[in-house]
Amino acid sequence: MYSEAQLKALKEAYASGATTVRLSSGDQISYRSLQEMKEIIRTMEVSLATNKPRRRMGYTMRVNKGL
């Protein structure tokens, strides 16, 4: 499972053109290419989006006869 902090660090590295990311835990990860990083970013975003609770949307219909 991924964290928002990991995703943020990866996006920042991708934006700067770096292929190495140092996480807040001190771990360092090197990627082969920016393309690989882009694919992992997509995977992380999908994973994080599916783990968030969904907001319920509902409608209430009220009818009044005018009496």
N, CA, C and O atoms as a CHARMM CRD file, in Angstrom:
* protein
*
  268
    1    1 MET  N      0.84300  -1.16900   0.00000 PROA 1      0.00000
    2    1 MET  CA     0.00000   0.00000   0.00000 PROA 1      0.00000
    3    1 MET  C      0.89200   1.23700   0.00000 PROA 1      0.00000
    4    1 MET  O      1.96900   1.25200   0.59500 PROA 1      0.00000
    5    2 TYR  N      0.42000   2.25400  -0.67300 PROA 2      0.00000
    6    2 TYR  CA     1.18200   3.48500  -0.80800 PROA 2      0.00000
    7    2 TYR  C      0.62500   4.55600   0.12200 PROA 2      0.00000
    8    2 TYR  O     -0.51200   4.47000   0.58500 PROA 2      0.00000
    9    3 SER  N      1.45400   5.57300   0.38700 PROA 3      0.00000
   10    3 SER  CA     1.00100   6.68600   1.20500 PROA 3      0.00000
   11    3 SER  C      1.00800   7.96100   0.36000 PROA 3      0.00000
   12    3 SER  O      1.65800   8.03000  -0.68300 PROA 3      0.00000
   13    4 GLU  N      0.28000   8.95300   0.82900 PROA 4      0.00000
   14    4 GLU  CA     0.24600  10.24900   0.14600 PROA 4      0.00000
   15    4 GLU  C      1.64400  10.86600   0.12200 PROA 4      0.00000
   16    4 GLU  O      2.02200  11.51100  -0.85500 PROA 4      0.00000
   17    5 ALA  N      2.41000  10.66800   1.19400 PROA 5      0.00000
   18    5 ALA  CA     3.76700  11.21700   1.26300 PROA 5      0.00000
   19    5 ALA  C      4.67200  10.59300   0.19600 PROA 5      0.00000
   20    5 ALA  O      5.48200  11.28600  -0.41900 PROA 5      0.00000
   21    6 GLN  N      4.53000   9.29200  -0.01800 PROA 6      0.00000
   22    6 GLN  CA     5.32400   8.61700  -1.05100 PROA 6      0.00000
   23    6 GLN  C      4.96100   9.14800  -2.43600 PROA 6      0.00000
   24    6 GLN  O      5.83500   9.39000  -3.26900 PROA 6      0.00000
   25    7 LEU  N      3.67200   9.32500  -2.66800 PROA 7      0.00000
   26    7 LEU  CA     3.21600   9.84000  -3.96300 PROA 7      0.00000
   27    7 LEU  C      3.73800  11.25100  -4.19000 PROA 7      0.00000
   28    7 LEU  O      4.20100  11.57900  -5.28300 PROA 7      0.00000
   29    8 LYS  N      3.66400  12.08700  -3.15700 PROA 8      0.00000
   30    8 LYS  CA     4.14200  13.46700  -3.26900 PROA 8      0.00000
   31    8 LYS  C      5.63000  13.50900  -3.58200 PROA 8      0.00000
   32    8 LYS  O      6.06200  14.27000  -4.44700 PROA 8      0.00000
   33    9 ALA  N      6.41600  12.69500  -2.88500 PROA 9      0.00000
   34    9 ALA  CA     7.86800  12.65500  -3.11200 PROA 9      0.00000
   35    9 ALA  C      8.18100  12.20000  -4.53400 PROA 9      0.00000
   36    9 ALA  O      9.07300  12.74700  -5.18200 PROA 9      0.00000
   37   10 LEU  N      7.45300  11.21000  -5.01100 PROA 10     0.00000
   38   10 LEU  CA     7.68500  10.70400  -6.36300 PROA 10     0.00000
   39   10 LEU  C      7.31500  11.75200  -7.41300 PROA 10     0.00000
   40   10 LEU  O      8.02800  11.91600  -8.40300 PROA 10     0.00000
   41   11 LYS  N      6.21500  12.45300  -7.20500 PROA 11     0.00000
   42   11 LYS  CA     5.79700  13.49700  -8.14500 PROA 11     0.00000
   43   11 LYS  C      6.79800  14.65100  -8.18100 PROA 11     0.00000
   44   11 LYS  O      7.08200  15.19800  -9.24600 PROA 11     0.00000
   45   12 GLU  N      7.32600  15.01700  -7.02000 PROA 12     0.00000
   46   12 GLU  CA     8.31500  16.09700  -6.96400 PROA 12     0.00000
   47   12 GLU  C      9.59000  15.71300  -7.70700 PROA 12     0.00000
   48   12 GLU  O     10.15900  16.52200  -8.44000 PROA 12     0.00000
   49   13 ALA  N     10.03000  14.48300  -7.51200 PROA 13     0.00000
   50   13 ALA  CA    11.22700  14.01000  -8.21000 PROA 13     0.00000
   51   13 ALA  C     10.98000  13.95800  -9.71300 PROA 13     0.00000
   52   13 ALA  O     11.84000  14.35000 -10.50100 PROA 13     0.00000
   53   14 TYR  N      9.81000  13.47700 -10.10600 PROA 14     0.00000
   54   14 TYR  CA     9.45900  13.38700 -11.52700 PROA 14     0.00000
   55   14 TYR  C      9.45400  14.78100 -12.15700 PROA 14     0.00000
   56   14 TYR  O      9.97400  14.97500 -13.25500 PROA 14     0.00000
   57   15 ALA  N      8.86600  15.74100 -11.45700 PROA 15     0.00000
   58   15 ALA  CA     8.77000  17.10600 -11.97200 PROA 15     0.00000
   59   15 ALA  C     10.15100  17.74700 -12.14200 PROA 15     0.00000
   60   15 ALA  O     10.35100  18.57300 -13.03300 PROA 15     0.00000
   61   16 SER  N     11.09500  17.36400 -11.28700 PROA 16     0.00000
   62   16 SER  CA    12.44000  17.93800 -11.38100 PROA 16     0.00000
   63   16 SER  C     13.33100  17.17200 -12.34800 PROA 16     0.00000
   64   16 SER  O     14.43300  17.61800 -12.66700 PROA 16     0.00000
   65   17 GLY  N     12.85700  16.01700 -12.81700 PROA 17     0.00000
   66   17 GLY  CA    13.63600  15.22200 -13.76400 PROA 17     0.00000
   67   17 GLY  C     14.57900  14.22600 -13.10000 PROA 17     0.00000
   68   17 GLY  O     15.34100  13.53900 -13.78100 PROA 17     0.00000
   69   18 ALA  N     14.53000  14.14800 -11.77800 PROA 18     0.00000
   70   18 ALA  CA    15.39400  13.20800 -11.04800 PROA 18     0.00000
   71   18 ALA  C     14.79300  11.81100 -11.10500 PROA 18     0.00000
   72   18 ALA  O     13.57300  11.65200 -11.11600 PROA 18     0.00000
   73   19 THR  N     15.65000  10.80800 -11.14100 PROA 19     0.00000
   74   19 THR  CA    15.16000   9.42800 -11.14900 PROA 19     0.00000
   75   19 THR  C     15.43200   8.72400  -9.82200 PROA 19     0.00000
   76   19 THR  O     15.24400   7.51300  -9.70700 PROA 19     0.00000
   77   20 THR  N     15.87700   9.48600  -8.82000 PROA 20     0.00000
   78   20 THR  CA    16.11500   8.94400  -7.48900 PROA 20     0.00000
   79   20 THR  C     15.27800   9.71900  -6.48700 PROA 20     0.00000
   80   20 THR  O     15.23600  10.94900  -6.51300 PROA 20     0.00000
   81   21 VAL  N     14.61200   8.98600  -5.60300 PROA 21     0.00000
   82   21 VAL  CA    13.73500   9.58900  -4.60200 PROA 21     0.00000
   83   21 VAL  C     14.21900   9.19100  -3.21800 PROA 21     0.00000
   84   21 VAL  O     14.50100   8.02200  -2.95800 PROA 21     0.00000
   85   22 ARG  N     14.31100  10.17400  -2.33400 PROA 22     0.00000
   86   22 ARG  CA    14.63100   9.89900  -0.93300 PROA 22     0.00000
   87   22 ARG  C     13.37000  10.15400  -0.12500 PROA 22     0.00000
   88   22 ARG  O     12.84500  11.26700  -0.10600 PROA 22     0.00000
   89   23 LEU  N     12.89200   9.11600   0.53900 PROA 23     0.00000
   90   23 LEU  CA    11.67600   9.20900   1.33300 PROA 23     0.00000
   91   23 LEU  C     11.97700   9.75200   2.72500 PROA 23     0.00000
   92   23 LEU  O     13.12900   9.77400   3.15800 PROA 23     0.00000
   93   24 SER  N     10.93200  10.18900   3.41900 PROA 24     0.00000
   94   24 SER  CA    11.10300  10.73300   4.77000 PROA 24     0.00000
   95   24 SER  C     11.63700   9.68600   5.74300 PROA 24     0.00000
   96   24 SER  O     12.23100  10.03000   6.76500 PROA 24     0.00000
   97   25 SER  N     11.42600   8.41300   5.42700 PROA 25     0.00000
   98   25 SER  CA    11.93600   7.32500   6.27500 PROA 25     0.00000
   99   25 SER  C     13.44100   7.11900   6.09900 PROA 25     0.00000
  100   25 SER  O     14.05800   6.34800   6.83300 PROA 25     0.00000
  101   26 GLY  N     14.02900   7.81900   5.11300 PROA 26     0.00000
  102   26 GLY  CA    15.45300   7.68100   4.85500 PROA 26     0.00000
  103   26 GLY  C     15.76600   6.72000   3.72300 PROA 26     0.00000
  104   26 GLY  O     16.90500   6.65300   3.26000 PROA 26     0.00000
  105   27 ASP  N     14.76400   5.97500   3.27400 PROA 27     0.00000
  106   27 ASP  CA    14.96100   5.05200   2.15800 PROA 27     0.00000
  107   27 ASP  C     15.19600   5.83100   0.86900 PROA 27     0.00000
  108   27 ASP  O     14.62900   6.90300   0.65900 PROA 27     0.00000
  109   28 GLN  N     16.04000   5.27100   0.01400 PROA 28     0.00000
  110   28 GLN  CA    16.31100   5.88800  -1.27200 PROA 28     0.00000
  111   28 GLN  C     15.94700   4.89200  -2.36500 PROA 28     0.00000
  112   28 GLN  O     16.35100   3.73000  -2.32700 PROA 28     0.00000
  113   29 ILE  N     15.17700   5.36800  -3.33900 PROA 29     0.00000
  114   29 ILE  CA    14.72200   4.50000  -4.42400 PROA 29     0.00000
  115   29 ILE  C     15.16900   5.11000  -5.74600 PROA 29     0.00000
  116   29 ILE  O     14.95500   6.29700  -5.99300 PROA 29     0.00000
  117   30 SER  N     15.79400   4.29200  -6.59600 PROA 30     0.00000
  118   30 SER  CA    16.21300   4.74400  -7.92600 PROA 30     0.00000
  119   30 SER  C     15.36900   4.04100  -8.98100 PROA 30     0.00000
  120   30 SER  O     15.15000   2.83100  -8.92100 PROA 30     0.00000
  121   31 TYR  N     14.90500   4.81500  -9.93800 PROA 31     0.00000
  122   31 TYR  CA    14.09200   4.28800 -11.03400 PROA 31     0.00000
  123   31 TYR  C     14.91300   4.30600 -12.31100 PROA 31     0.00000
  124   31 TYR  O     15.84700   5.09600 -12.45200 PROA 31     0.00000
  125   32 ARG  N     14.55500   3.42400 -13.24400 PROA 32     0.00000
  126   32 ARG  CA    15.31100   3.31600 -14.48700 PROA 32     0.00000
  127   32 ARG  C     15.07900   4.49200 -15.41600 PROA 32     0.00000
  128   32 ARG  O     15.98500   4.90900 -16.13700 PROA 32     0.00000
  129   33 SER  N     13.85500   5.03200 -15.39800 PROA 33     0.00000
  130   33 SER  CA    13.54600   6.11800 -16.31800 PROA 33     0.00000
  131   33 SER  C     12.37400   6.93400 -15.79200 PROA 33     0.00000
  132   33 SER  O     11.67600   6.52500 -14.86400 PROA 33     0.00000
  133   34 LEU  N     12.17500   8.09100 -16.40300 PROA 34     0.00000
  134   34 LEU  CA    11.02400   8.91900 -16.04700 PROA 34     0.00000
  135   34 LEU  C      9.72700   8.23300 -16.46100 PROA 34     0.00000
  136   34 LEU  O      8.69600   8.40000 -15.81000 PROA 34     0.00000
  137   35 GLN  N      9.77900   7.47100 -17.53200 PROA 35     0.00000
  138   35 GLN  CA     8.59200   6.72900 -17.97500 PROA 35     0.00000
  139   35 GLN  C      8.15600   5.72200 -16.90800 PROA 35     0.00000
  140   35 GLN  O      6.96600   5.58700 -16.62500 PROA 35     0.00000
  141   36 GLU  N      9.11400   5.02500 -16.32500 PROA 36     0.00000
  142   36 GLU  CA     8.80300   4.07900 -15.25300 PROA 36     0.00000
  143   36 GLU  C      8.17600   4.81800 -14.06300 PROA 36     0.00000
  144   36 GLU  O      7.21600   4.33800 -13.46100 PROA 36     0.00000
  145   37 MET  N      8.72500   5.97800 -13.73800 PROA 37     0.00000
  146   37 MET  CA     8.17900   6.76900 -12.63700 PROA 37     0.00000
  147   37 MET  C      6.73900   7.19300 -12.92600 PROA 37     0.00000
  148   37 MET  O      5.87900   7.15300 -12.04600 PROA 37     0.00000
  149   38 LYS  N      6.49500   7.59400 -14.15500 PROA 38     0.00000
  150   38 LYS  CA     5.15000   8.03000 -14.55300 PROA 38     0.00000
  151   38 LYS  C      4.14100   6.89200 -14.40200 PROA 38     0.00000
  152   38 LYS  O      3.02500   7.10900 -13.93200 PROA 38     0.00000
  153   39 GLU  N      4.52600   5.69500 -14.79300 PROA 39     0.00000
  154   39 GLU  CA     3.64600   4.53100 -14.65700 PROA 39     0.00000
  155   39 GLU  C      3.37100   4.21200 -13.18500 PROA 39     0.00000
  156   39 GLU  O      2.25100   3.85300 -12.82100 PROA 39     0.00000
  157   40 ILE  N      4.38900   4.34400 -12.35000 PROA 40     0.00000
  158   40 ILE  CA     4.21600   4.07300 -10.91800 PROA 40     0.00000
  159   40 ILE  C      3.34300   5.14600 -10.28500 PROA 40     0.00000
  160   40 ILE  O      2.52800   4.84600  -9.41200 PROA 40     0.00000
  161   41 ILE  N      3.50400   6.39100 -10.71400 PROA 41     0.00000
  162   41 ILE  CA     2.64100   7.46700 -10.20100 PROA 41     0.00000
  163   41 ILE  C      1.18500   7.14500 -10.49900 PROA 41     0.00000
  164   41 ILE  O      0.32700   7.28700  -9.62800 PROA 41     0.00000
  165   42 ARG  N      0.90200   6.71300 -11.71900 PROA 42     0.00000
  166   42 ARG  CA    -0.48100   6.34000 -12.08100 PROA 42     0.00000
  167   42 ARG  C     -0.99300   5.20300 -11.20200 PROA 42     0.00000
  168   42 ARG  O     -2.12400   5.24000 -10.71900 PROA 42     0.00000
  169   43 THR  N     -0.15700   4.20200 -11.00200 PROA 43     0.00000
  170   43 THR  CA    -0.54100   3.06200 -10.15800 PROA 43     0.00000
  171   43 THR  C     -0.84200   3.52000  -8.73000 PROA 43     0.00000
  172   43 THR  O     -1.82500   3.09300  -8.12500 PROA 43     0.00000
  173   44 MET  N      0.00900   4.38800  -8.20500 PROA 44     0.00000
  174   44 MET  CA    -0.18200   4.89100  -6.84400 PROA 44     0.00000
  175   44 MET  C     -1.46600   5.71100  -6.73200 PROA 44     0.00000
  176   44 MET  O     -2.21100   5.57700  -5.76100 PROA 44     0.00000
  177   45 GLU  N     -1.72100   6.55800  -7.72900 PROA 45     0.00000
  178   45 GLU  CA    -2.92400   7.38900  -7.69900 PROA 45     0.00000
  179   45 GLU  C     -4.18700   6.53000  -7.72000 PROA 45     0.00000
  180   45 GLU  O     -5.13900   6.80500  -6.98900 PROA 45     0.00000
  181   46 VAL  N     -4.19500   5.50600  -8.54300 PROA 46     0.00000
  182   46 VAL  CA    -5.35200   4.60300  -8.60100 PROA 46     0.00000
  183   46 VAL  C     -5.52800   3.87500  -7.27900 PROA 46     0.00000
  184   46 VAL  O     -6.64200   3.75900  -6.76900 PROA 46     0.00000
  185   47 SER  N     -4.42600   3.38600  -6.72800 PROA 47     0.00000
  186   47 SER  CA    -4.48600   2.66100  -5.46800 PROA 47     0.00000
  187   47 SER  C     -4.99500   3.55500  -4.33700 PROA 47     0.00000
  188   47 SER  O     -5.83700   3.13400  -3.54400 PROA 47     0.00000
  189   48 LEU  N     -4.49300   4.77100  -4.26200 PROA 48     0.00000
  190   48 LEU  CA    -4.92300   5.68700  -3.20700 PROA 48     0.00000
  191   48 LEU  C     -6.36700   6.12900  -3.40400 PROA 48     0.00000
  192   48 LEU  O     -7.09100   6.32600  -2.42800 PROA 48     0.00000
  193   49 ALA  N     -6.79400   6.28600  -4.64900 PROA 49     0.00000
  194   49 ALA  CA    -8.17200   6.70700  -4.92200 PROA 49     0.00000
  195   49 ALA  C     -9.17200   5.62400  -4.54400 PROA 49     0.00000
  196   49 ALA  O    -10.26800   5.93000  -4.07600 PROA 49     0.00000
  197   50 THR  N     -8.80900   4.36700  -4.74200 PROA 50     0.00000
  198   50 THR  CA    -9.74000   3.27900  -4.42700 PROA 50     0.00000
  199   50 THR  C     -9.79500   2.99400  -2.93400 PROA 50     0.00000
  200   50 THR  O    -10.73600   2.35700  -2.46100 PROA 50     0.00000
  201   51 ASN  N     -8.79800   3.45600  -2.18600 PROA 51     0.00000
  202   51 ASN  CA    -8.78400   3.22200  -0.74400 PROA 51     0.00000
  203   51 ASN  C     -9.52400   4.29900   0.04200 PROA 51     0.00000
  204   51 ASN  O     -9.77000   4.13300   1.23700 PROA 51     0.00000
  205   52 LYS  N     -9.87900   5.39300  -0.61100 PROA 52     0.00000
  206   52 LYS  CA   -10.58600   6.46300   0.08200 PROA 52     0.00000
  207   52 LYS  C    -12.06500   6.11600   0.18200 PROA 52     0.00000
  208   52 LYS  O    -12.63200   5.51800  -0.73300 PROA 52     0.00000
  209   53 PRO  N    -12.68600   6.49100   1.29100 PROA 53     0.00000
  210   53 PRO  CA   -14.12700   6.22000   1.40400 PROA 53     0.00000
  211   53 PRO  C    -14.89400   7.03800   0.36800 PROA 53     0.00000
  212   53 PRO  O    -14.59300   8.20700   0.12800 PROA 53     0.00000
  213   54 ARG  N    -15.86300   6.41500  -0.22200 PROA 54     0.00000
  214   54 ARG  CA   -16.65300   7.09100  -1.24200 PROA 54     0.00000
  215   54 ARG  C    -17.71700   7.95900  -0.60400 PROA 54     0.00000
  216   54 ARG  O    -18.30000   7.60800   0.42200 PROA 54     0.00000
  217   55 ARG  N    -17.95300   9.07000  -1.21700 PROA 55     0.00000
  218   55 ARG  CA   -18.97200   9.97600  -0.74700 PROA 55     0.00000
  219   55 ARG  C    -20.30800   9.53800  -1.31000 PROA 55     0.00000
  220   55 ARG  O    -20.44400   9.31200  -2.51300 PROA 55     0.00000
  221   56 ARG  N    -21.26900   9.42400  -0.45400 PROA 56     0.00000
  222   56 ARG  CA   -22.59000   9.00000  -0.89900 PROA 56     0.00000
  223   56 ARG  C    -23.33700  10.17300  -1.51000 PROA 56     0.00000
  224   56 ARG  O    -23.34400  11.28300  -0.98000 PROA 56     0.00000
  225   57 MET  N    -23.93800   9.89900  -2.59500 PROA 57     0.00000
  226   57 MET  CA   -24.78300  10.90200  -3.22800 PROA 57     0.00000
  227   57 MET  C    -26.19000  10.34300  -3.28100 PROA 57     0.00000
  228   57 MET  O    -26.40900   9.22100  -3.73700 PROA 57     0.00000
  229   58 GLY  N    -27.11300  11.11100  -2.82400 PROA 58     0.00000
  230   58 GLY  CA   -28.48700  10.65100  -2.83600 PROA 58     0.00000
  231   58 GLY  C    -29.43200  11.81600  -3.08700 PROA 58     0.00000
  232   58 GLY  O    -29.06400  12.98000  -2.93500 PROA 58     0.00000
  233   59 TYR  N    -30.59900  11.49400  -3.45700 PROA 59     0.00000
  234   59 TYR  CA   -31.60300  12.50400  -3.73600 PROA 59     0.00000
  235   59 TYR  C    -32.85000  12.18000  -2.93600 PROA 59     0.00000
  236   59 TYR  O    -33.20500  11.01700  -2.74200 PROA 59     0.00000
  237   60 THR  N    -33.50200  13.23000  -2.48000 PROA 60     0.00000
  238   60 THR  CA   -34.76000  13.07000  -1.76900 PROA 60     0.00000
  239   60 THR  C    -35.82800  13.79300  -2.56700 PROA 60     0.00000
  240   60 THR  O    -35.68500  14.96700  -2.90700 PROA 60     0.00000
  241   61 MET  N    -36.88200  13.08600  -2.85300 PROA 61     0.00000
  242   61 MET  CA   -37.97100  13.67600  -3.62400 PROA 61     0.00000
  243   61 MET  C    -39.13000  13.96200  -2.68200 PROA 61     0.00000
  244   61 MET  O    -39.62200  13.07000  -1.99100 PROA 61     0.00000
  245   62 ARG  N    -39.55500  15.21000  -2.66700 PROA 62     0.00000
  246   62 ARG  CA   -40.67500  15.60000  -1.81600 PROA 62     0.00000
  247   62 ARG  C    -41.79000  16.11100  -2.71300 PROA 62     0.00000
  248   62 ARG  O    -41.57600  16.92000  -3.61500 PROA 62     0.00000
  249   63 VAL  N    -42.96500  15.62100  -2.43700 PROA 63     0.00000
  250   63 VAL  CA   -44.12700  15.99200  -3.25000 PROA 63     0.00000
  251   63 VAL  C    -45.15800  16.63800  -2.34400 PROA 63     0.00000
  252   63 VAL  O    -45.42700  16.15200  -1.24600 PROA 63     0.00000
  253   64 ASN  N    -45.73400  17.73500  -2.81200 PROA 64     0.00000
  254   64 ASN  CA   -46.75300  18.44300  -2.05600 PROA 64     0.00000
  255   64 ASN  C    -47.94400  18.65800  -2.97700 PROA 64     0.00000
  256   64 ASN  O    -47.78300  19.17500  -4.08300 PROA 64     0.00000
  257   65 LYS  N    -49.13400  18.27100  -2.54000 PROA 65     0.00000
  258   65 LYS  CA   -50.33500  18.41700  -3.37100 PROA 65     0.00000
  259   65 LYS  C    -50.85100  19.85800  -3.36500 PROA 65     0.00000
  260   65 LYS  O    -51.77800  20.18600  -4.10500 PROA 65     0.00000
  261   66 GLY  N    -50.27300  20.69500  -2.55800 PROA 66     0.00000
  262   66 GLY  CA   -50.69600  22.09100  -2.53300 PROA 66     0.00000
  263   66 GLY  C    -51.96800  22.32200  -1.73900 PROA 66     0.00000
  264   66 GLY  O    -52.60900  23.35800  -1.91700 PROA 66     0.00000
  265   67 LEU  N    -52.35000  21.42000  -0.88900 PROA 67     0.00000
  266   67 LEU  CA   -53.57600  21.58600  -0.10800 PROA 67     0.00000
  267   67 LEU  C    -53.32600  22.24900   1.19900 PROA 67     0.00000
  268   67 LEU  O    -54.26100  22.46000   1.97200 PROA 67     0.00000
